[in-house]
Amino acid sequence: MAPGAISPEQLAALLEQPTPHAVLDVRERAAFERGHIYRATPLPRRLLEVRLPTLVTAPATLIVLYDDDGSLSALTAPTLTEMGYTEVFELTGGLEAWRRAGRPVVQGLNVPSKVFGERVLHEFKTPEITCLELHRRMADGQDLVIVDTRTPEEYARGCLPGAVSMPGGELVLRIGELVQRPDQTIVVHCGGRTRSYLGAESLRRMGLPNPIVAVRNGTMGWQLDGLELERGARRWPPAPSPQSRARALEVTARVAAEDGTPLVSPEAVAERWSRRHVENVMLFDVRTREEYEAGHVPGSLWVPGGQAVQATDDFMAVRSAWLVLICDGFGRSIMTAGWLKRMGFPHVAVLEGGLPAWVRAGRALETGEPATTPAGYEAARRVVERVPPGPPGDAVVLSVDPSDVYQRGHVPGARWIGRGRLELRIGLAAADKSRSLLVTCADGVQSTLAAATLRRIGYAAARVLDGGLAAWRAAGLPVETGPGTMLDEPDDVVQKPYERGRAAMEAYLRWEEALDQHGMSPHRLLPDPPAANR
């Protein structure tokens, strides 16, 4: 393996090894969805400075970068070197070379988790109910407890009528607040398939006497059957009672023993965290957002239990990393850990006693959302001139916000380019490097990094709008909305299948149901991309 380069054959061999490594797809999310290497982590180049330090904590970890043809990886590698990563390799020829070598390319998002969901369905023989049968039972007035295991935001956008929001990681702790009798049927649903099956199996593992069923194809199946979703629902179970907590403790103690999940002391967690620059360590707080913001272990990330399992490729770039899960005891952590262990993650542990034990050990907590300063931001601030809100004169105004944020509001006349491809597209906005450029974004952070990049490649008159669009609005200046002038492909935003229409939902469900263990399906999720994007 030559320094800085890795061939498709070498990468394929690496993927089979336990050696700590991360494979990062630095394209935007829509490009990743169209086709990517199985188990790669989607990390668009524009987010590297913010997300990479939490995804790969040990700078000596072997990191492989790839994009379509290698052009974006070549621009990305120096940033990782500046951030202190020492083993950075680019896939020679990118995904095009990987395809030419006959290597498989999978479509979709969070594919490893969807593969696991289908495996759970078949191995555990999860009981299912069709949408039409459920609708009939609801019309007959049968005694049902319906729970939606997705995020509260997804739930509010559209759930099955009467469903209560109960994200998957909360089920074992909170289901007792809804179920009153042993003959009530518990109905678990999500938007499609994965979280329904995992949620139903978590409840079945509790040993409840109730019938438990997963809704086949979730809210998408409901709509495809011509039924109406409930919009804007706001039902949430009461706080868990002492009885619910005792039941969850009893169940999860058994589950921890069955799964062999290590329970580690606060001292051991702190010692492991102190070594995060030597070995990859991640602390996941799997409680609700409100609980996390009220107080959490310093350095821990808010990753609610259901989402941790649903999106492993988003959160766990180094498969061999040490994962420590944290909640307010160990009920929610244990159930999440059990699923992750079944998915093959080798080093999963739970903070014994949870947050109360951490506090009893005399250790501090953080509150609120962690303040994240992107790597390189302070250095960029030192070299980029900041200008206050006001008429830009003859400067070319450039926005590097996400495309949907740009369309919701930007400085009048601003042109949009995704920051990840800035060097490749800037000529469309200003071919003359002597032109004055004013770079903007929502708050002035990403635009500062972008302006520093432009200065580095010869745009000496690149400046940044101080405080970004927030400061522009605060100054009472007009804001333009709509598509404006977009000089790049808006592939940073991915619509859900249900946002794309009936054909997309049908294609998605066919594709997911037939996934094999390698993330491949005989059914196409999306049309083949244009040749230029392959």
C-alpha positions in Angstrom: 0.0 0.0 0.0 1.7 3.2 -1.2 1.5 6.1 1.3 -1.6 8.2 0.6 -3.2 5.8 -1.9 -5.2 2.6 -1.7 -6.4 0.5 -4.5 -9.9 -1.1 -4.7 -8.3 -4.5 -4.0 -6.5 -3.3 -1.0 -9.6 -1.6 0.4 -11.7 -4.7 -0.1 -9.1 -6.6 1.9 -9.0 -3.9 4.6 -12.8 -4.1 5.0 -12.5 -7.7 6.1 -9.9 -7.0 8.8 -10.3 -6.1 12.4 -7.7 -3.3 12.1 -9.2 0.0 13.3 -10.2 1.9 10.3 -12.8 4.3 8.9 -14.0 4.5 5.3 -15.4 8.0 4.6 -17.6 8.9 1.6 -17.0 12.7 1.3 -19.7 13.3 -1.2 -23.1 14.8 -0.4 -25.8 12.6 1.0 -27.9 12.3 -2.2 -24.8 11.0 -4.1 -24.1 8.6 -1.2 -27.7 7.3 -1.5 -27.4 6.7 -5.2 -24.5 4.3 -4.7 -21.7 3.7 -2.1 -19.4 1.1 -0.6 -21.2 -1.0 2.0 -20.6 0.1 5.6 -18.9 3.4 4.5 -19.7 6.4 6.6 -21.3 9.3 4.8 -19.4 12.4 5.9 -19.7 15.3 3.4 -16.5 17.3 3.1 -18.2 20.4 4.3 -18.9 18.7 7.7 -15.4 17.3 8.3 -14.2 20.0 10.7 -17.2 19.6 12.9 -18.0 15.8 12.8 -14.7 14.0 12.2 -13.2 14.5 15.7 -16.2 12.8 17.3 -16.3 10.0 14.7 -12.6 9.2 14.8 -11.1 10.2 18.1 -7.7 8.6 17.6 -5.6 10.5 15.1 -3.5 7.4 14.1 -6.5 5.5 12.9 -6.3 4.4 9.2 -8.8 6.6 7.3 -9.8 5.9 3.6 -11.5 8.7 1.7 -13.4 8.3 -1.5 -15.8 10.1 -3.8 -16.9 9.6 -7.4 -13.5 9.9 -9.2 -10.9 11.0 -6.6 -11.1 14.7 -7.2 -12.9 15.5 -4.0 -10.8 13.2 -1.9 -7.7 14.9 -3.2 -9.1 18.2 -1.8 -10.1 16.6 1.4 -7.0 14.8 2.4 -4.9 17.9 3.3 -7.6 19.0 5.7 -7.3 15.8 7.6 -3.6 16.2 7.8 -4.0 19.7 9.2 -6.4 18.2 11.8 -3.7 15.8 13.0 -4.7 12.6 11.3 -1.6 10.7 10.2 -2.9 7.7 8.3 -5.0 9.2 5.5 -5.4 7.3 2.2 -7.4 8.1 -0.9 -9.2 5.4 -2.9 -7.4 5.5 -6.3 -9.9 6.4 -9.0 -12.7 6.7 -6.4 -16.0 4.8 -6.7 -15.6 4.6 -10.5 -12.5 2.5 -10.1 -14.2 0.4 -7.4 -17.1 -0.3 -9.8 -14.6 -1.1 -12.7 -12.9 -3.6 -10.4 -16.2 -5.5 -10.1 -16.8 -4.5 -6.5 -20.4 -4.1 -5.2 -22.0 -0.8 -4.8 -25.2 -0.5 -2.6 -27.9 2.1 -2.7 -29.8 3.7 0.1 -29.1 5.3 3.5 -28.4 3.5 6.8 -28.3 0.2 4.8 -26.5 -1.9 7.5 -29.3 -1.1 10.0 -32.0 -2.0 7.4 -30.2 -5.3 6.6 -30.2 -6.0 10.4 -33.9 -5.2 10.6 -34.8 -7.7 7.9 -32.6 -10.3 9.6 -34.4 -9.7 12.9 -37.8 -10.2 11.2 -36.8 -13.5 9.8 -34.7 -14.9 12.7 -37.2 -13.9 15.4 -40.3 -14.4 13.3 -41.7 -11.0 14.4 -45.5 -11.0 14.3 -46.8 -8.6 11.7 -50.1 -6.9 11.0 -51.1 -5.4 7.6 -52.3 -1.9 7.5 -55.7 -2.9 6.2 -56.2 -5.5 9.0 -55.1 -2.9 11.6 -57.5 -0.3 10.1 -60.3 -2.9 10.4 -59.5 -3.6 14.0 -59.4 0.1 14.8 -62.8 0.6 13.1 -64.2 -2.3 15.2 -63.0 -0.5 18.4 -60.6 -3.2 19.5 -58.5 -2.4 22.5 -55.1 -1.5 21.0 -52.1 0.4 22.2 -50.4 1.9 19.2 -46.8 3.3 19.5 -44.7 5.2 16.9 -41.0 4.3 17.5 -39.5 7.0 15.3 -38.2 10.4 16.4 -40.8 12.9 17.7 -40.2 15.1 14.6 -41.1 12.2 12.3 -44.1 11.3 14.4 -45.5 14.8 14.3 -45.2 14.9 10.5 -47.5 11.9 10.2 -48.4 8.9 12.3 -51.0 6.2 12.4 -54.2 7.6 13.9 -54.1 7.5 17.7 -50.5 6.5 18.0 -48.4 7.7 20.9 -44.8 8.9 20.3 -42.4 6.4 21.9 -39.0 6.3 20.2 -37.6 2.8 20.2 -35.0 3.3 22.9 -37.8 4.4 25.3 -40.1 1.4 24.8 -38.9 -0.8 27.6 -38.9 2.0 30.1 -42.3 3.6 29.2 -44.6 1.0 27.8 -46.1 0.3 31.2 -47.5 3.7 31.3 -49.8 2.9 28.4 -50.7 -0.8 28.8 -53.4 -1.3 31.3 -54.4 -4.9 30.7 -52.6 -8.1 29.6 -55.0 -8.7 26.7 -54.4 -5.3 25.1 -52.6 -5.7 21.7 -49.5 -3.6 21.4 -49.0 -2.3 17.9 -45.6 -1.0 17.0 -45.0 1.1 13.9 -42.4 3.3 12.2 -42.2 4.8 8.7 -41.3 1.6 7.0 -39.9 -1.6 8.5 -36.7 -1.5 10.6 -37.7 0.3 13.7 -41.0 -1.5 13.8 -39.3 -4.9 14.0 -36.6 -3.8 16.5 -39.2 -2.1 18.7 -41.6 -5.1 18.7 -38.7 -7.5 19.5 -37.6 -5.2 22.4 -41.1 -5.5 23.9 -41.3 -9.2 23.2 -38.0 -9.6 25.0 -39.6 -8.1 28.1 -41.8 -11.1 28.4 -45.1 -9.2 28.5 -48.3 -11.2 28.3 -49.7 -8.9 25.7 -49.9 -9.7 22.0 -47.3 -7.6 20.2 -47.3 -6.9 16.5 -45.3 -4.8 14.1 -47.1 -2.9 11.4 -46.0 -4.2 8.0 -44.5 -1.2 6.0 -45.5 1.4 8.6 -46.8 4.8 7.6 -45.7 4.3 4.0 -47.8 1.1 3.8 -50.7 2.9 5.4 -50.6 5.6 2.7 -50.2 3.1 -0.1 -53.3 1.4 1.1 -55.2 4.6 0.6 -55.5 5.4 4.4 -55.0 8.8 6.0 -52.2 9.6 8.5 -52.7 11.8 11.5 -50.7 15.0 11.2 -49.4 17.1 14.0 -50.0 14.6 16.8 -48.5 15.5 20.2 -49.1 12.4 22.4 -46.3 11.4 24.7 -46.5 8.9 27.6 -46.3 10.1 31.2 -43.0 10.0 33.0 -42.1 6.4 33.9 -43.5 5.4 37.3 -41.5 3.5 40.0 -43.2 0.4 38.8 -42.1 0.9 35.2 -38.6 1.6 36.3 -38.5 -1.5 38.5 -39.8 -3.6 35.6 -37.3 -2.2 33.2 -34.5 -2.8 35.7 -35.6 -6.4 36.1 -35.8 -7.0 32.4 -32.6 -5.4 31.4 -30.6 -7.1 34.2 -31.7 -10.3 32.6 -30.9 -9.1 29.1 -27.5 -7.9 30.1 -26.7 -11.3 31.5 -28.0 -13.1 28.4 -26.1 -10.8 26.0 -22.9 -10.6 28.1 -23.0 -6.8 28.0 -20.2 -5.4 30.3 -21.3 -2.9 32.9 -18.4 -0.5 33.6 -17.9 1.8 36.5 -17.6 5.6 36.2 -13.9 5.4 37.0 -13.4 2.9 34.1 -15.4 5.1 31.7 -13.4 8.1 32.7 -10.1 6.2 32.2 -11.2 4.9 28.9 -12.3 8.4 27.8 -8.9 9.8 28.8 -7.3 7.4 26.2 -9.6 8.5 23.3 -6.6 10.0 21.4 -4.9 6.6 21.5 -7.9 4.4 20.8 -11.3 5.3 19.4 -13.8 5.9 22.2 -17.4 7.1 21.9 -19.8 7.9 24.7 -23.5 7.8 23.6 -26.2 9.2 25.8 -29.3 7.3 24.7 -31.9 9.3 26.8 -34.3 12.0 25.5 -33.0 15.3 24.3 -34.5 17.1 27.3 -32.8 14.7 29.7 -29.5 15.1 27.9 -29.6 18.9 27.9 -30.4 18.9 31.6 -27.1 17.2 32.3 -24.8 14.7 30.7 -21.3 13.1 30.9 -18.8 15.6 29.4 -17.9 14.4 25.9 -20.9 12.2 25.5 -23.0 12.7 22.3 -26.8 12.7 22.3 -27.7 9.6 20.2 -31.2 8.3 21.3 -31.2 4.5 21.5 -33.5 3.9 18.6 -31.5 6.1 16.3 -28.2 4.6 17.4 -29.3 1.3 16.1 -31.2 2.8 13.1 -28.2 4.7 11.8 -25.0 3.0 12.8 -23.2 4.1 9.6 -23.9 7.7 10.6 -22.6 7.5 14.1 -20.0 4.7 14.2 -17.3 5.2 11.6 -14.8 3.0 13.3 -16.4 -0.4 13.8 -13.9 -1.5 16.4 -14.3 1.6 18.5 -15.1 1.3 22.2 -18.8 2.3 22.6 -20.1 3.2 26.1 -23.8 3.8 26.4 -25.3 6.0 29.1 -28.8 6.6 30.5 -30.3 7.3 33.9 -29.7 3.8 35.1 -29.0 1.1 32.7 -32.4 0.1 31.3 -32.3 2.0 28.0 -28.6 1.5 27.6 -28.8 -2.2 28.0 -31.4 -2.7 25.3 -29.5 -0.5 22.9 -26.2 -2.3 23.7 -27.9 -5.6 23.1 -28.9 -4.7 19.5 -25.5 -3.2 18.7 -23.8 -6.4 19.9 -26.1 -8.5 17.8 -25.1 -6.2 14.8 -21.5 -7.2 15.4 -19.9 -4.3 17.1 -17.2 -5.9 19.2 -16.7 -3.4 22.1 -20.0 -2.3 23.5 -20.4 -1.5 27.2 -22.8 0.3 29.5 -22.1 2.8 32.3 -23.2 0.9 35.4 -25.7 2.9 37.4 -25.9 5.5 34.6 -25.8 9.2 35.2 -26.7 8.9 39.0 -23.6 6.7 39.5 -21.4 9.2 37.6 -22.6 12.0 39.9 -22.2 9.9 43.1 -18.6 9.3 42.0 -18.1 13.1 42.3 -17.8 13.7 38.6 -19.0 16.8 36.8 -21.8 17.1 34.3 -22.3 19.3 31.3 -25.6 20.9 30.4 -27.2 22.1 27.2 -25.9 21.3 23.7 -22.1 21.0 23.5 -20.5 24.1 21.9 -18.6 22.8 18.9 -15.9 24.9 17.2 -14.9 23.5 13.9 -11.3 22.5 13.5 -9.4 25.3 11.8 -12.0 27.9 12.5 -9.9 30.1 14.8 -7.0 30.0 12.3 -9.4 31.0 9.5 -10.7 33.9 11.5 -7.2 35.3 11.8 -6.7 35.5 8.0 -10.2 36.4 6.8 -11.5 40.0 6.9 -14.9 40.3 8.4 -17.3 43.0 7.1 -20.5 44.2 8.9 -23.9 43.8 7.3 -24.5 46.4 4.6 -24.5 47.0 0.8 -22.0 44.6 -0.7 -21.0 47.0 -3.5 -19.5 45.3 -6.5 -18.6 42.1 -4.6 -19.9 38.8 -5.7 -22.0 37.5 -2.8 -21.6 33.8 -2.3 -23.7 31.6 0.1 -22.3 28.2 1.3 -25.3 27.3 3.5 -27.0 23.9 2.9 -29.1 24.3 -0.2 -32.4 24.2 1.6 -31.2 26.8 4.1 -30.2 29.0 1.2 -33.6 28.7 -0.4 -35.3 29.6 2.9 -33.4 32.9 3.0 -30.2 34.5 1.7 -28.6 37.9 1.0 -30.3 39.3 -2.1 -28.4 38.3 -5.2 -26.3 35.7 -3.4 -25.2 32.8 -5.5 -25.1 29.3 -4.0 -22.2 26.8 -4.1 -21.9 23.8 -1.7 -18.8 24.4 0.4 -17.6 20.8 -0.2 -17.1 21.5 -3.9 -16.1 25.2 -3.6 -12.7 25.0 -5.4 -14.3 23.0 -8.2 -17.2 25.4 -8.7 -16.0 28.9 -7.8 -15.0 29.7 -11.4 -18.8 29.7 -12.2 -19.2 32.6 -9.8 -16.0 34.5 -10.3 -13.5 33.3 -12.9 -11.3 36.4 -12.2 -9.5 35.8 -9.0 -9.1 39.5 -8.4 -12.9 39.9 -8.0 -14.1 40.9 -4.6 -16.1 38.1 -2.9 -18.4 38.3 0.1 -19.0 34.8 1.6 -22.1 34.2 3.7 -23.8 31.5 5.7 -26.4 31.4 8.5 -24.1 32.4 11.3 -20.7 33.2 9.8 -18.9 29.9 10.7 -18.9 27.8 7.5 -18.5 31.0 5.5 -15.3 31.9 7.4 -13.8 28.5 6.6 -14.9 28.9 3.0 -13.4 32.4 2.7 -10.1 31.0 4.1 -10.2 28.3 1.4 -10.8 30.9 -1.3 -7.9 33.0 -0.1 -5.7 30.0 -0.1 -6.4 29.3 -3.8 -5.8 32.9 -4.9 -9.0 34.9 -4.2 -7.2 37.5 -2.1 -10.3 39.7 -1.9 -12.5 37.1 -0.3 -14.2 38.4 2.8 -16.9 37.1 5.1 -20.1 38.7 6.3 -19.6 39.0 10.0 -22.3 37.1 11.9 -23.8 35.7 8.7 -27.4 36.0 7.7 -28.4 36.2 11.3 -26.6 39.5 11.6 -27.9 40.7 8.3 -31.5 40.0 9.5 -30.8 41.7 12.8 -29.7 44.8 10.9 -33.1 45.0 9.3 -31.8 44.3 5.8 -34.0 42.5 3.2 -33.7 38.8 2.7 -34.4 36.9 -0.5 -36.0 33.5 -0.6 -36.4 30.9 -3.3 -34.0 29.1 -5.6 -32.0 32.2 -6.4 -28.9 31.4 -8.4 -27.6 27.9 -7.7 -24.3 27.1 -9.3 -24.0 23.6 -7.9 -26.1 20.5 -7.7 -28.3 20.6 -4.6 -27.5 17.0 -3.6 -26.9 17.8 0.1 -30.6 17.3 0.9 -32.3 13.9 0.5 -36.1 13.6 0.4 -37.7 10.7 2.2 -39.5 8.1 0.0 -42.9 9.4 1.2 -41.9 12.9 0.1 -41.1 11.6 -3.4 -44.5 10.0 -4.1 -46.2 6.7 -4.5 -43.7 5.1 -6.9 -40.8 6.0 -4.6 -42.5 4.4 -1.6 -43.3 1.3 -3.5 -39.7 1.0 -4.8 -38.3 1.6 -1.3 -40.4 -1.1 0.3 -39.6 -3.7 -2.4 -35.9 -2.9 -2.1 -35.8 -3.1 1.6 -37.7 -6.3 2.0 -35.3 -8.1 -0.3 -32.0 -6.8 1.2 -29.3 -9.5 1.6 -26.6 -9.6 4.3 -24.3 -7.5 2.0 -26.8 -4.7 1.5 -27.7 -5.8 -2.0 -31.3 -6.1 -3.3 -32.6 -7.5 -6.6 -34.8 -4.4 -6.7 -33.6 -1.0 -7.6 -34.2 1.7 -5.0 -33.3 4.5 -7.3 -32.8 4.9 -11.0 -29.3 4.5 -12.2 -27.4 7.8 -11.8 -26.3 9.8 -14.9 -23.0 8.6 -16.2 -21.3 11.8 -15.1 -22.3 11.0 -11.4 -21.1 7.5 -11.4 
